[in-house]
């Protein structure tokens, strides 16, 4: 008899879910969540080197007693894309990185091409 591939009895015999592109994207967002909010601290996790094999994903269901309604469309990635503050911060961070990267690049005058050799025929 073959043993099923589970996380063990201590973890409720959790099975490894199928790793689709959407699930992988969600796990990467959880891994990099510290970059989304600079004022929030997240402890370092075990996912530094590779994504986990055994995990579970759930759905947030908010009760009506909270006084406000919030609909979560899609996954974490979609929520981040729809949040204006996070998009603005992501754009500014991207610009900072681009400026720092481009600062070290040597700029050539227009019309000049790099490379070896003379004229092409």
C-alpha positions in Angstrom: 0.0 0.0 0.0 1.2 3.5 -0.9 1.3 6.2 1.7 -0.6 9.4 0.8 1.4 12.5 0.4 0.3 14.6 3.4 1.8 16.9 5.9 1.3 14.3 8.7 -1.1 13.6 11.5 0.0 16.6 13.5 -1.2 18.8 10.7 -4.5 17.0 10.1 -3.1 15.0 7.2 -3.2 18.2 5.1 -2.7 17.4 1.4 -0.5 19.4 -1.0 -2.8 21.6 -3.2 -2.3 22.0 -6.9 0.2 24.8 -7.6 -1.5 26.9 -10.3 -0.2 30.3 -11.6 -2.9 32.1 -9.5 -2.0 30.2 -6.3 1.7 30.9 -6.9 1.0 34.6 -7.4 -0.9 34.7 -4.1 1.9 33.0 -2.2 4.4 35.4 -3.7 2.2 38.4 -2.6 2.1 37.0 1.0 5.9 36.6 0.9 6.4 40.2 -0.2 3.7 41.8 1.9 6.2 43.7 3.9 6.9 45.9 0.9 3.2 46.9 0.6 2.9 48.8 3.9 6.1 50.4 5.3 4.5 51.1 8.7 3.6 47.5 9.3 6.1 44.9 10.6 6.0 41.3 9.6 8.2 38.6 11.1 10.5 36.8 8.7 9.0 33.6 7.5 10.1 30.2 6.3 9.2 31.1 2.7 12.5 32.9 1.9 13.9 30.2 -0.3 11.0 28.3 -1.7 7.2 28.3 -1.6 5.6 25.9 0.8 4.4 22.5 -0.3 1.6 22.1 2.2 -0.8 25.1 2.8 -4.4 26.0 2.8 -6.2 29.0 1.5 -9.5 30.3 2.8 -12.1 33.0 2.1 -12.8 35.9 4.3 -16.4 36.2 5.3 -17.3 39.4 7.2 -20.3 39.5 9.5 -23.1 42.1 9.3 -22.5 43.2 12.9 -19.4 45.2 12.0 -21.4 48.1 10.6 -19.7 48.2 7.3 -19.7 46.0 4.3 -16.7 45.1 2.3 -16.6 42.9 -0.7 -13.3 41.1 -1.4 -13.1 40.6 -5.2 -10.6 38.0 -6.4 -7.5 37.3 -4.4 -4.9 39.3 -2.6 -3.3 40.4 -5.9 -6.6 41.8 -7.2 -7.2 43.6 -3.9 -3.7 45.2 -4.1 -4.3 46.3 -7.7 -7.7 47.9 -6.7 -6.3 49.8 -3.7 -5.3 53.3 -4.8 -2.9 54.0 -1.9 -1.0 50.8 -2.5 -0.8 51.4 -6.3 0.5 54.9 -5.7 3.2 53.6 -3.3 4.2 50.8 -5.7 4.6 53.4 -8.5 6.8 55.6 -6.4 8.9 52.7 -5.2 9.3 51.5 -8.8 10.4 55.0 -9.9 13.0 55.2 -7.0 14.5 51.9 -8.1 14.5 52.9 -11.8 16.2 56.2 -11.0 18.8 54.5 -8.8 19.4 51.9 -11.6 19.6 54.5 -14.3 22.0 56.7 -12.3 24.8 54.1 -12.9 24.1 53.7 -16.6 26.3 55.6 -19.0 24.2 57.7 -21.3 25.2 57.8 -25.0 24.5 60.7 -27.3 21.7 60.1 -29.8 22.7 58.5 -33.0 25.7 56.8 -31.6 25.6 53.1 -31.4 27.8 50.9 -29.3 29.5 47.7 -30.5 32.5 46.7 -32.5 33.3 47.1 -36.1 32.8 49.8 -38.7 30.0 50.3 -41.2 27.5 47.7 -41.9 26.6 46.7 -45.4 
